[in-house]
Amino acid sequence: MAELVAVIASTHHPFYYRASTSTGEDRPPFADEWVRKVEAFRETLTRANPDVLVMVGSDHFHQFWLDNMPQFLVGKAPFYDANFYNEEREFGLPRMLFQGQEDLSAHLLRGGMDMGFDLAFSNELRIDHSITCPIITLRPQNDLPIVPVYTNIFAPPLPQPKRFIQLGQAIRELVESWPGNQRVAVIGTGHLSLELGGPRQFGPHGPDPDFDRKAVEWISTGDIEGCLSEVTLDSLWNPGNATHGFMDFMLMMGVAGEGRKADYVDTYDLFHTMEAYFTWYPNGGGRA
């Protein structure tokens, strides 16, 4: 059976690529420290030596709209184009092409449906920055096949937070039951407190540092029970109008497992948001 060699959760700030590649007067003052943190984080995936990446993200209304909004979707294409024009224009992101892993996609779809998840699928999925940014930060050579998993954290009615946990648990079970000897890493990206288009969007830190502190503690200690006792669809409006993206972090807690402490934790307070990076090695591989 396949081996789950790493579980990784991170933010997906779209300005990292431009900040890290800019030079001279165009290079922001925070870029060098940001690059240092990302390169240290990247090593946690490199050490796991994966063959395949399952990538969890959320479409930013690029292709899913109010005429068709899946709650959970698995890509099952042989190749995936990325990014979208507005991401190139606003963030300077490059055009990218990903190879798909169709066998694992089919395994997740069939197994997920048998476990009670009515998963949507797409053979013509285009990838946006929720998946391309973690590839840029963690695997810039883009040399591994992927299985994209998209979640709805934008358009109500949203799945309950516990459903994200349950899907994470299911993904782990399905990866570990996939026939073969492939080494699989599951990478999911969300965010902590976040405000988009509201009065708290731009400040010296994220809109709710208290929530960020608690969130990092929940994730790093694997405190799923404590997290679920406080996080609801209603409560997530309080730390910022876009904080429902935290549920993708909760999905990754489900993959890692209840009470499983992260092997690597780092954060970076980056003006309007707290960047956060977590890695678990489920079988101990890759640890220092």
C-alpha positions as protocol buffer text, in pm:
chain_id: "A"
residue {
  index: 1
  type: MET
  ca { x: 0 y: 0 z: 0 }
}
residue {
  index: 2
  type: ALA
  ca { x: 100 y: 363 z: -41 }
}
residue {
  index: 3
  type: GLU
  ca { x: 277 y: 537 z: 244 }
}
residue {
  index: 4
  type: LEU
  ca { x: 170 y: 875 z: 379 }
}
residue {
  index: 5
  type: VAL
  ca { x: 510 y: 1035 z: 430 }
}
residue {
  index: 6
  type: ALA
  ca { x: 415 y: 1395 z: 514 }
}
residue {
  index: 7
  type: VAL
  ca { x: 115 y: 1605 z: 606 }
}
residue {
  index: 8
  type: ILE
  ca { x: 171 y: 1975 z: 545 }
}
residue {
  index: 9
  type: ALA
  ca { x: -50 y: 2276 z: 614 }
}
residue {
  index: 10
  type: SER
  ca { x: 34 y: 2630 z: 519 }
}
residue {
  index: 11
  type: THR
  ca { x: -102 y: 2964 z: 416 }
}
residue {
  index: 12
  type: HIS
  ca { x: -100 y: 3051 z: 44 }
}
residue {
  index: 13
  type: HIS
  ca { x: -13 y: 3418 z: 24 }
}
residue {
  index: 14
  type: PRO
  ca { x: -22 y: 3511 z: -348 }
}
residue {
  index: 15
  type: PHE
  ca { x: 238 y: 3788 z: -312 }
}
residue {
  index: 16
  type: TYR
  ca { x: 520 y: 3553 z: -206 }
}
residue {
  index: 17
  type: TYR
  ca { x: 635 y: 3484 z: -562 }
}
residue {
  index: 18
  type: ARG
  ca { x: 666 y: 3852 z: -650 }
}
residue {
  index: 19
  type: ALA
  ca { x: 826 y: 3943 z: -315 }
}
residue {
  index: 20
  type: SER
  ca { x: 1081 y: 3660 z: -336 }
}
residue {
  index: 21
  type: THR
  ca { x: 1184 y: 3727 z: -696 }
}
residue {
  index: 22
  type: SER
  ca { x: 1197 y: 4109 z: -686 }
}
residue {
  index: 23
  type: THR
  ca { x: 1532 y: 4288 z: -663 }
}
residue {
  index: 24
  type: GLY
  ca { x: 1675 y: 4628 z: -579 }
}
residue {
  index: 25
  type: GLU
  ca { x: 1430 y: 4898 z: -479 }
}
residue {
  index: 26
  type: ASP
  ca { x: 1138 y: 4677 z: -578 }
}
residue {
  index: 27
  type: ARG
  ca { x: 1223 y: 4418 z: -311 }
}
residue {
  index: 28
  type: PRO
  ca { x: 1008 y: 4470 z: 1 }
}
residue {
  index: 29
  type: PRO
  ca { x: 1187 y: 4492 z: 338 }
}
residue {
  index: 30
  type: PHE
  ca { x: 1019 y: 4178 z: 470 }
}
residue {
  index: 31
  type: ALA
  ca { x: 1116 y: 3961 z: 169 }
}
residue {
  index: 32
  type: ASP
  ca { x: 1449 y: 3821 z: 294 }
}
residue {
  index: 33
  type: GLU
  ca { x: 1307 y: 3690 z: 622 }
}
residue {
  index: 34
  type: TRP
  ca { x: 1003 y: 3554 z: 443 }
}
residue {
  index: 35
  type: VAL
  ca { x: 1223 y: 3366 z: 196 }
}
residue {
  index: 36
  type: ARG
  ca { x: 1435 y: 3229 z: 480 }
}
residue {
  index: 37
  type: LYS
  ca { x: 1128 y: 3090 z: 654 }
}
residue {
  index: 38
  type: VAL
  ca { x: 982 y: 2943 z: 337 }
}
residue {
  index: 39
  type: GLU
  ca { x: 1309 y: 2772 z: 240 }
}
residue {
  index: 40
  type: ALA
  ca { x: 1334 y: 2614 z: 586 }
}
residue {
  index: 41
  type: PHE
  ca { x: 973 y: 2500 z: 554 }
}
residue {
  index: 42
  type: ARG
  ca { x: 1042 y: 2362 z: 205 }
}
residue {
  index: 43
  type: GLU
  ca { x: 1306 y: 2131 z: 345 }
}
residue {
  index: 44
  type: THR
  ca { x: 1040 y: 1947 z: 548 }
}
residue {
  index: 45
  type: LEU
  ca { x: 879 y: 1826 z: 225 }
}
residue {
  index: 46
  type: THR
  ca { x: 1210 y: 1757 z: 52 }
}
residue {
  index: 47
  type: ARG
  ca { x: 1317 y: 1530 z: 339 }
}
residue {
  index: 48
  type: ALA
  ca { x: 995 y: 1329 z: 307 }
}
residue {
  index: 49
  type: ASN
  ca { x: 1086 y: 1241 z: -54 }
}
residue {
  index: 50
  type: PRO
  ca { x: 730 y: 1206 z: -190 }
}
residue {
  index: 51
  type: ASP
  ca { x: 628 y: 1061 z: -525 }
}
residue {
  index: 52
  type: VAL
  ca { x: 279 y: 1216 z: -538 }
}
residue {
  index: 53
  type: LEU
  ca { x: 116 y: 1526 z: -387 }
}
residue {
  index: 54
  type: VAL
  ca { x: -248 y: 1549 z: -282 }
}
residue {
  index: 55
  type: MET
  ca { x: -317 y: 1923 z: -285 }
}
residue {
  index: 56
  type: VAL
  ca { x: -608 y: 2069 z: -86 }
}
residue {
  index: 57
  type: GLY
  ca { x: -719 y: 2423 z: -166 }
}
residue {
  index: 58
  type: SER
  ca { x: -1018 y: 2647 z: -236 }
}
residue {
  index: 59
  type: ASP
  ca { x: -1115 y: 2804 z: -566 }
}
residue {
  index: 60
  type: HIS
  ca { x: -1138 y: 3183 z: -535 }
}
residue {
  index: 61
  type: PHE
  ca { x: -1447 y: 3218 z: -758 }
}
residue {
  index: 62
  type: HIS
  ca { x: -1227 y: 3159 z: -1061 }
}
residue {
  index: 63
  type: GLN
  ca { x: -1426 y: 2870 z: -1206 }
}
residue {
  index: 64
  type: PHE
  ca { x: -1686 y: 2781 z: -942 }
}
residue {
  index: 65
  type: TRP
  ca { x: -1964 y: 3037 z: -920 }
}
residue {
  index: 66
  type: LEU
  ca { x: -2315 y: 3061 z: -785 }
}
residue {
  index: 67
  type: ASP
  ca { x: -2450 y: 2866 z: -1081 }
}
residue {
  index: 68
  type: ASN
  ca { x: -2248 y: 2559 z: -977 }
}
residue {
  index: 69
  type: MET
  ca { x: -2071 y: 2547 z: -640 }
}
residue {
  index: 70
  type: PRO
  ca { x: -1945 y: 2203 z: -531 }
}
residue {
  index: 71
  type: GLN
  ca { x: -1877 y: 2158 z: -161 }
}
residue {
  index: 72
  type: PHE
  ca { x: -1588 y: 1915 z: -213 }
}
residue {
  index: 73
  type: LEU
  ca { x: -1435 y: 1836 z: -553 }
}
residue {
  index: 74
  type: VAL
  ca { x: -1154 y: 1606 z: -672 }
}
residue {
  index: 75
  type: GLY
  ca { x: -968 y: 1676 z: -994 }
}
residue {
  index: 76
  type: LYS
  ca { x: -919 y: 1369 z: -1216 }
}
residue {
  index: 77
  type: ALA
  ca { x: -743 y: 1509 z: -1522 }
}
residue {
  index: 78
  type: PRO
  ca { x: -411 y: 1401 z: -1674 }
}
residue {
  index: 79
  type: PHE
  ca { x: -288 y: 1763 z: -1672 }
}
residue {
  index: 80
  type: TYR
  ca { x: -391 y: 2090 z: -1505 }
}
residue {
  index: 81
  type: ASP
  ca { x: -332 y: 2441 z: -1632 }
}
residue {
  index: 82
  type: ALA
  ca { x: -269 y: 2731 z: -1390 }
}
residue {
  index: 83
  type: ASN
  ca { x: -292 y: 3024 z: -1303 }
}
residue {
  index: 84
  type: PHE
  ca { x: -574 y: 3266 z: -1398 }
}
residue {
  index: 85
  type: TYR
  ca { x: -524 y: 3597 z: -1574 }
}
residue {
  index: 86
  type: ASN
  ca { x: -611 y: 3812 z: -1274 }
}
residue {
  index: 87
  type: GLU
  ca { x: -353 y: 3621 z: -1066 }
}
residue {
  index: 88
  type: GLU
  ca { x: -88 y: 3694 z: -1327 }
}
residue {
  index: 89
  type: ARG
  ca { x: -191 y: 4060 z: -1340 }
}
residue {
  index: 90
  type: GLU
  ca { x: -234 y: 4129 z: -968 }
}
residue {
  index: 91
  type: PHE
  ca { x: 22 y: 3896 z: -811 }
}
residue {
  index: 92
  type: GLY
  ca { x: 272 y: 3835 z: -1090 }
}
residue {
  index: 93
  type: LEU
  ca { x: 214 y: 3460 z: -1077 }
}
residue {
  index: 94
  type: PRO
  ca { x: 350 y: 3261 z: -1371 }
}
residue {
  index: 95
  type: ARG
  ca { x: 159 y: 3029 z: -1601 }
}
residue {
  index: 96
  type: MET
  ca { x: 207 y: 2671 z: -1483 }
}
residue {
  index: 97
  type: LEU
  ca { x: 125 y: 2317 z: -1593 }
}
residue {
  index: 98
  type: PHE
  ca { x: 81 y: 2022 z: -1356 }
}
residue {
  index: 99
  type: GLN
  ca { x: 75 y: 1651 z: -1424 }
}
residue {
  index: 100
  type: GLY
  ca { x: -218 y: 1468 z: -1267 }
}
residue {
  index: 101
  type: GLN
  ca { x: -221 y: 1131 z: -1091 }
}
residue {
  index: 102
  type: GLU
  ca { x: -543 y: 987 z: -1232 }
}
residue {
  index: 103
  type: ASP
  ca { x: -525 y: 654 z: -1048 }
}
residue {
  index: 104
  type: LEU
  ca { x: -512 y: 818 z: -707 }
}
residue {
  index: 105
  type: SER
  ca { x: -785 y: 1063 z: -810 }
}
residue {
  index: 106
  type: ALA
  ca { x: -1011 y: 771 z: -902 }
}
residue {
  index: 107
  type: HIS
  ca { x: -926 y: 595 z: -577 }
}
residue {
  index: 108
  type: LEU
  ca { x: -1015 y: 901 z: -368 }
}
residue {
  index: 109
  type: LEU
  ca { x: -1339 y: 953 z: -558 }
}
residue {
  index: 110
  type: ARG
  ca { x: -1464 y: 595 z: -541 }
}
residue {
  index: 111
  type: GLY
  ca { x: -1350 y: 543 z: -183 }
}
residue {
  index: 112
  type: GLY
  ca { x: -1476 y: 882 z: -68 }
}
residue {
  index: 113
  type: MET
  ca { x: -1821 y: 817 z: -209 }
}
residue {
  index: 114
  type: ASP
  ca { x: -1829 y: 475 z: -45 }
}
residue {
  index: 115
  type: MET
  ca { x: -1745 y: 646 z: 286 }
}
residue {
  index: 116
  type: GLY
  ca { x: -2042 y: 882 z: 257 }
}
residue {
  index: 117
  type: PHE
  ca { x: -1892 y: 1188 z: 81 }
}
residue {
  index: 118
  type: ASP
  ca { x: -2080 y: 1290 z: -232 }
}
residue {
  index: 119
  type: LEU
  ca { x: -1769 y: 1423 z: -402 }
}
residue {
  index: 120
  type: ALA
  ca { x: -1786 y: 1621 z: -724 }
}
residue {
  index: 121
  type: PHE
  ca { x: -1516 y: 1574 z: -984 }
}
residue {
  index: 122
  type: SER
  ca { x: -1373 y: 1757 z: -1283 }
}
residue {
  index: 123
  type: ASN
  ca { x: -1180 y: 1635 z: -1585 }
}
residue {
  index: 124
  type: GLU
  ca { x: -1118 y: 1995 z: -1696 }
}
residue {
  index: 125
  type: LEU
  ca { x: -1010 y: 2165 z: -1375 }
}
residue {
  index: 126
  type: ARG
  ca { x: -790 y: 2472 z: -1383 }
}
residue {
  index: 127
  type: ILE
  ca { x: -573 y: 2538 z: -1078 }
}
residue {
  index: 128
  type: ASP
  ca { x: -552 y: 2870 z: -893 }
}
residue {
  index: 129
  type: HIS
  ca { x: -315 y: 3015 z: -633 }
}
residue {
  index: 130
  type: SER
  ca { x: -449 y: 2813 z: -340 }
}
residue {
  index: 131
  type: ILE
  ca { x: -259 y: 2521 z: -496 }
}
residue {
  index: 132
  type: THR
  ca { x: 3 y: 2689 z: -713 }
}
residue {
  index: 133
  type: CYS
  ca { x: 141 y: 2902 z: -428 }
}
residue {
  index: 134
  type: PRO
  ca { x: 226 y: 2604 z: -205 }
}
residue {
  index: 135
  type: ILE
  ca { x: 388 y: 2438 z: -507 }
}
residue {
  index: 136
  type: ILE
  ca { x: 596 y: 2752 z: -559 }
}
residue {
  index: 137
  type: THR
  ca { x: 700 y: 2760 z: -194 }
}
residue {
  index: 138
  type: LEU
  ca { x: 739 y: 2385 z: -129 }
}
residue {
  index: 139
  type: ARG
  ca { x: 823 y: 2225 z: -464 }
}
residue {
  index: 140
  type: PRO
  ca { x: 926 y: 2500 z: -706 }
}
residue {
  index: 141
  type: GLN
  ca { x: 1066 y: 2249 z: -958 }
}
residue {
  index: 142
  type: ASN
  ca { x: 705 y: 2127 z: -1004 }
}
residue {
  index: 143
  type: ASP
  ca { x: 819 y: 1776 z: -1089 }
}
residue {
  index: 144
  type: LEU
  ca { x: 560 y: 1562 z: -907 }
}
residue {
  index: 145
  type: PRO
  ca { x: 209 y: 1456 z: -1014 }
}
residue {
  index: 146
  type: ILE
  ca { x: -77 y: 1599 z: -811 }
}
residue {
  index: 147
  type: VAL
  ca { x: -434 y: 1525 z: -709 }
}
residue {
  index: 148
  type: PRO
  ca { x: -618 y: 1854 z: -645 }
}
residue {
  index: 149
  type: VAL
  ca { x: -897 y: 1858 z: -386 }
}
residue {
  index: 150
  type: TYR
  ca { x: -1106 y: 2175 z: -375 }
}
residue {
  index: 151
  type: THR
  ca { x: -1331 y: 2278 z: -87 }
}
residue {
  index: 152
  type: ASN
  ca { x: -1601 y: 2543 z: -60 }
}
residue {
  index: 153
  type: ILE
  ca { x: -1510 y: 2799 z: 205 }
}
residue {
  index: 154
  type: PHE
  ca { x: -1663 y: 3098 z: 26 }
}
residue {
  index: 155
  type: ALA
  ca { x: -2028 y: 3053 z: -78 }
}
residue {
  index: 156
  type: PRO
  ca { x: -2290 y: 2965 z: 187 }
}
residue {
  index: 157
  type: PRO
  ca { x: -2432 y: 2720 z: 266 }
}
residue {
  index: 158
  type: LEU
  ca { x: -2090 y: 2587 z: 372 }
}
residue {
  index: 159
  type: PRO
  ca { x: -2014 y: 2242 z: 512 }
}
residue {
  index: 160
  type: GLN
  ca { x: -1986 y: 2235 z: 890 }
}
residue {
  index: 161
  type: PRO
  ca { x: -1631 y: 2252 z: 1037 }
}
residue {
  index: 162
  type: LYS
  ca { x: -1658 y: 1892 z: 1158 }
}
residue {
  index: 163
  type: ARG
  ca { x: -1716 y: 1783 z: 799 }
}
residue {
  index: 164
  type: PHE
  ca { x: -1374 y: 1921 z: 702 }
}
residue {
  index: 165
  type: ILE
  ca { x: -1219 y: 1718 z: 985 }
}
residue {
  index: 166
  type: GLN
  ca { x: -1404 y: 1407 z: 868 }
}
residue {
  index: 167
  type: LEU
  ca { x: -1292 y: 1454 z: 508 }
}
residue {
  index: 168
  type: GLY
  ca { x: -932 y: 1489 z: 624 }
}
residue {
  index: 169
  type: GLN
  ca { x: -961 y: 1163 z: 816 }
}
residue {
  index: 170
  type: ALA
  ca { x: -1110 y: 996 z: 509 }
}
residue {
  index: 171
  type: ILE
  ca { x: -833 y: 1125 z: 281 }
}
residue {
  index: 172
  type: ARG
  ca { x: -571 y: 976 z: 510 }
}
residue {
  index: 173
  type: GLU
  ca { x: -746 y: 638 z: 519 }
}
residue {
  index: 174
  type: LEU
  ca { x: -783 y: 637 z: 142 }
}
residue {
  index: 175
  type: VAL
  ca { x: -422 y: 738 z: 73 }
}
residue {
  index: 176
  type: GLU
  ca { x: -297 y: 463 z: 301 }
}
residue {
  index: 177
  type: SER
  ca { x: -521 y: 207 z: 125 }
}
residue {
  index: 178
  type: TRP
  ca { x: -409 y: 303 z: -226 }
}
residue {
  index: 179
  type: PRO
  ca { x: -243 y: -4 z: -385 }
}
residue {
  index: 180
  type: GLY
  ca { x: 124 y: 28 z: -468 }
}
residue {
  index: 181
  type: ASN
  ca { x: 439 y: 154 z: -303 }
}
residue {
  index: 182
  type: GLN
  ca { x: 409 y: 526 z: -377 }
}
residue {
  index: 183
  type: ARG
  ca { x: 511 y: 782 z: -118 }
}
residue {
  index: 184
  type: VAL
  ca { x: 234 y: 1040 z: -80 }
}
residue {
  index: 185
  type: ALA
  ca { x: 237 y: 1383 z: 81 }
}
residue {
  index: 186
  type: VAL
  ca { x: -90 y: 1563 z: 154 }
}
residue {
  index: 187
  type: ILE
  ca { x: -57 y: 1942 z: 141 }
}
residue {
  index: 188
  type: GLY
  ca { x: -342 y: 2173 z: 237 }
}
residue {
  index: 189
  type: THR
  ca { x: -358 y: 2550 z: 244 }
}
residue {
  index: 190
  type: GLY
  ca { x: -589 y: 2781 z: 432 }
}
residue {
  index: 191
  type: HIS
  ca { x: -536 y: 3082 z: 650 }
}
residue {
  index: 192
  type: LEU
  ca { x: -584 y: 3221 z: 997 }
}
residue {
  index: 193
  type: SER
  ca { x: -782 y: 3540 z: 1065 }
}
residue {
  index: 194
  type: LEU
  ca { x: -838 y: 3726 z: 741 }
}
residue {
  index: 195
  type: GLU
  ca { x: -1037 y: 4027 z: 625 }
}
residue {
  index: 196
  type: LEU
  ca { x: -1096 y: 4093 z: 255 }
}
residue {
  index: 197
  type: GLY
  ca { x: -1247 y: 4422 z: 146 }
}
residue {
  index: 198
  type: GLY
  ca { x: -1341 y: 4518 z: 501 }
}
residue {
  index: 199
  type: PRO
  ca { x: -1211 y: 4779 z: 748 }
}
residue {
  index: 200
  type: ARG
  ca { x: -960 y: 4535 z: 902 }
}
residue {
  index: 201
  type: GLN
  ca { x: -801 y: 4424 z: 575 }
}
residue {
  index: 202
  type: PHE
  ca { x: -478 y: 4620 z: 606 }
}
residue {
  index: 203
  type: GLY
  ca { x: -303 y: 4663 z: 939 }
}
residue {
  index: 204
  type: PRO
  ca { x: 17 y: 4575 z: 1123 }
}
residue {
  index: 205
  type: HIS
  ca { x: -101 y: 4214 z: 1166 }
}
residue {
  index: 206
  type: GLY
  ca { x: -400 y: 3989 z: 1100 }
}
residue {
  index: 207
  type: PRO
  ca { x: -739 y: 4121 z: 1207 }
}
residue {
  index: 208
  type: ASP
  ca { x: -760 y: 3899 z: 1518 }
}
residue {
  index: 209
  type: PRO
  ca { x: -426 y: 3809 z: 1682 }
}
residue {
  index: 210
  type: ASP
  ca { x: -606 y: 3628 z: 1967 }
}
residue {
  index: 211
  type: PHE
  ca { x: -775 y: 3394 z: 1723 }
}
residue {
  index: 212
  type: ASP
  ca { x: -445 y: 3343 z: 1541 }
}
residue {
  index: 213
  type: ARG
  ca { x: -272 y: 3247 z: 1866 }
}
residue {
  index: 214
  type: LYS
  ca { x: -542 y: 2994 z: 1954 }
}
residue {
  index: 215
  type: ALA
  ca { x: -552 y: 2859 z: 1600 }
}
residue {
  index: 216
  type: VAL
  ca { x: -178 y: 2794 z: 1591 }
}
residue {
  index: 217
  type: GLU
  ca { x: -208 y: 2615 z: 1926 }
}
residue {
  index: 218
  type: TRP
  ca { x: -495 y: 2396 z: 1805 }
}
residue {
  index: 219
  type: ILE
  ca { x: -312 y: 2300 z: 1487 }
}
residue {
  index: 220
  type: SER
  ca { x: 33 y: 2247 z: 1636 }
}
residue {
  index: 221
  type: THR
  ca { x: -98 y: 2026 z: 1920 }
}
residue {
  index: 222
  type: GLY
  ca { x: -361 y: 1841 z: 1718 }
}
residue {
  index: 223
  type: ASP
  ca { x: -636 y: 1963 z: 1949 }
}
residue {
  index: 224
  type: ILE
  ca { x: -928 y: 1876 z: 1725 }
}
residue {
  index: 225
  type: GLU
  ca { x: -1173 y: 1851 z: 2015 }
}
residue {
  index: 226
  type: GLY
  ca { x: -1076 y: 2192 z: 2151 }
}
residue {
  index: 227
  type: CYS
  ca { x: -1094 y: 2347 z: 1806 }
}
residue {
  index: 228
  type: LEU
  ca { x: -1439 y: 2206 z: 1733 }
}
residue {
  index: 229
  type: SER
  ca { x: -1564 y: 2325 z: 2072 }
}
residue {
  index: 230
  type: GLU
  ca { x: -1500 y: 2687 z: 1970 }
}
residue {
  index: 231
  type: VAL
  ca { x: -1515 y: 2701 z: 1592 }
}
residue {
  index: 232
  type: THR
  ca { x: -1854 y: 2725 z: 1421 }
}
residue {
  index: 233
  type: LEU
  ca { x: -1972 y: 2869 z: 1092 }
}
residue {
  index: 234
  type: ASP
  ca { x: -2106 y: 3168 z: 1285 }
}
residue {
  index: 235
  type: SER
  ca { x: -1802 y: 3221 z: 1507 }
}
residue {
  index: 236
  type: LEU
  ca { x: -1565 y: 3232 z: 1210 }
}
residue {
  index: 237
  type: TRP
  ca { x: -1712 y: 3565 z: 1100 }
}
residue {
  index: 238
  type: ASN
  ca { x: -1571 y: 3734 z: 1412 }
}
residue {
  index: 239
  type: PRO
  ca { x: -1194 y: 3708 z: 1335 }
}
residue {
  index: 240
  type: GLY
  ca { x: -1247 y: 3846 z: 983 }
}
residue {
  index: 241
  type: ASN
  ca { x: -1491 y: 3812 z: 698 }
}
residue {
  index: 242
  type: ALA
  ca { x: -1277 y: 3556 z: 513 }
}
residue {
  index: 243
  type: THR
  ca { x: -1167 y: 3345 z: 811 }
}
residue {
  index: 244
  type: HIS
  ca { x: -1373 y: 3046 z: 697 }
}
residue {
  index: 245
  type: GLY
  ca { x: -1060 y: 2946 z: 508 }
}
residue {
  index: 246
  type: PHE
  ca { x: -941 y: 2820 z: 846 }
}
residue {
  index: 247
  type: MET
  ca { x: -1158 y: 2514 z: 785 }
}
residue {
  index: 248
  type: ASP
  ca { x: -902 y: 2394 z: 530 }
}
residue {
  index: 249
  type: PHE
  ca { x: -651 y: 2395 z: 816 }
}
residue {
  index: 250
  type: MET
  ca { x: -902 y: 2189 z: 1014 }
}
residue {
  index: 251
  type: LEU
  ca { x: -916 y: 1941 z: 725 }
}
residue {
  index: 252
  type: MET
  ca { x: -540 y: 1900 z: 755 }
}
residue {
  index: 253
  type: MET
  ca { x: -575 y: 1842 z: 1128 }
}
residue {
  index: 254
  type: GLY
  ca { x: -805 y: 1556 z: 1034 }
}
residue {
  index: 255
  type: VAL
  ca { x: -538 y: 1411 z: 805 }
}
residue {
  index: 256
  type: ALA
  ca { x: -272 y: 1443 z: 1076 }
}
residue {
  index: 257
  type: GLY
  ca { x: -494 y: 1291 z: 1348 }
}
residue {
  index: 258
  type: GLU
  ca { x: -635 y: 1378 z: 1688 }
}
residue {
  index: 259
  type: GLY
  ca { x: -367 y: 1470 z: 1940 }
}
residue {
  index: 260
  type: ARG
  ca { x: -87 y: 1450 z: 1683 }
}
residue {
  index: 261
  type: LYS
  ca { x: 160 y: 1728 z: 1750 }
}
residue {
  index: 262
  type: ALA
  ca { x: 322 y: 1889 z: 1450 }
}
residue {
  index: 263
  type: ASP
  ca { x: 687 y: 1809 z: 1393 }
}
residue {
  index: 264
  type: TYR
  ca { x: 751 y: 2153 z: 1246 }
}
residue {
  index: 265
  type: VAL
  ca { x: 578 y: 2482 z: 1329 }
}
residue {
  index: 266
  type: ASP
  ca { x: 663 y: 2833 z: 1215 }
}
residue {
  index: 267
  type: THR
  ca { x: 476 y: 3161 z: 1172 }
}
residue {
  index: 268
  type: TYR
  ca { x: 547 y: 3502 z: 1024 }
}
residue {
  index: 269
  type: ASP
  ca { x: 347 y: 3813 z: 1113 }
}
residue {
  index: 270
  type: LEU
  ca { x: 317 y: 3978 z: 774 }
}
residue {
  index: 271
  type: PHE
  ca { x: 128 y: 4308 z: 808 }
}
residue {
  index: 272
  type: HIS
  ca { x: -237 y: 4214 z: 728 }
}
residue {
  index: 273
  type: THR
  ca { x: -206 y: 3840 z: 789 }
}
residue {
  index: 274
  type: MET
  ca { x: -25 y: 3580 z: 996 }
}
residue {
  index: 275
  type: GLU
  ca { x: 159 y: 3331 z: 778 }
}
residue {
  index: 276
  type: ALA
  ca { x: 171 y: 2981 z: 928 }
}
residue {
  index: 277
  type: TYR
  ca { x: 356 y: 2662 z: 836 }
}
residue {
  index: 278
  type: PHE
  ca { x: 307 y: 2312 z: 982 }
}
residue {
  index: 279
  type: THR
  ca { x: 449 y: 1968 z: 898 }
}
residue {
  index: 280
  type: TRP
  ca { x: 372 y: 1625 z: 1040 }
}
residue {
  index: 281
  type: TYR
  ca { x: 561 y: 1304 z: 963 }
}
residue {
  index: 282
  type: PRO
  ca { x: 298 y: 1033 z: 1028 }
}
residue {
  index: 283
  type: ASN
  ca { x: 544 y: 743 z: 1045 }
}
residue {
  index: 284
  type: GLY
  ca { x: 838 y: 932 z: 1189 }
}
residue {
  index: 285
  type: GLY
  ca { x: 1018 y: 956 z: 857 }
}
residue {
  index: 286
  type: GLY
  ca { x: 1194 y: 1280 z: 777 }
}
residue {
  index: 287
  type: ARG
  ca { x: 1237 y: 1392 z: 1137 }
}
residue {
  index: 288
  type: ALA
  ca { x: 1566 y: 1540 z: 1245 }
}
